[in-house]
Amino acid sequence: MKEEPTYRCAFCNGAGKDPFGLLSPRAVCQVCAGKGKVIVLSPAVKCVFCGGTGRYKDQRLVCTVCKGKGMVVVPDSSRRCRDCEGSGVAPRDHLPCLKCNGKGVVAASAAS
């Protein structure tokens, strides 16, 4: 059985606790469920939309692109998204790019 790759949870920085301490000192991270690690299938790269922080634009919200993991799965054969120029952010607003879903890359066959 193949072991799935794990990474440190970006949202809580691997602590396994609520990073903001809003609910209770014993509250666990909503992304990793207190484990401090998350599973991300390969091939994976750092989320360009949140910069790998797992947080939505300096707020207390989970990144909508990587779901707080800080990493996203990308196609094996991919190219930089032309619509957002690889930033993952839609032109003229602060939402994820619709062409690449905020990942900054698209499948090589869809890059045209």
Backbone hydrogen bonds, N-H to C=O, Kabsch-Sander energy under -0.5 kcal/mol:
donor,donor_aa,acceptor,acceptor_aa,energy
7,Y,38,V,-2.6
9,C,36,G,-2.4
10,A,69,K,-0.5
11,F,68,G,-1.4
13,N,9,C,-0.6
14,G,9,C,-1.1
15,A,12,C,-1.4
18,D,27,A,-2.2
21,G,18,D,-1.0
27,A,24,S,-1.6
29,C,16,G,-1.5
33,A,29,C,-1.2
35,K,32,C,-1.5
38,V,7,Y,-2.9
40,V,5,P,-1.9
45,V,72,V,-2.3
47,C,70,G,-2.3
49,F,102,G,-0.6
51,G,47,C,-0.8
52,G,47,C,-0.9
53,T,50,C,-0.9
56,Y,61,L,-2.6
57,K,55,R,-0.9
59,Q,56,Y,-1.1
63,C,54,G,-2.2
67,K,63,C,-1.1
69,K,66,C,-1.5
72,V,45,V,-2.7
74,V,43,P,-2.3
78,S,76,D,-0.9
79,R,106,V,-2.7
81,C,104,G,-2.5
85,E,81,C,-0.7
86,G,81,C,-0.8
87,S,84,C,-1.4
90,A,95,L,-3.0
93,D,90,A,-1.6
97,C,88,G,-2.4
101,N,97,C,-1.1
102,G,97,C,-0.7
103,K,100,C,-1.4
106,V,79,R,-2.7
108,A,77,S,-3.1
110,A,107,A,-1.6
111,A,107,A,-0.7
111,A,108,A,-0.8
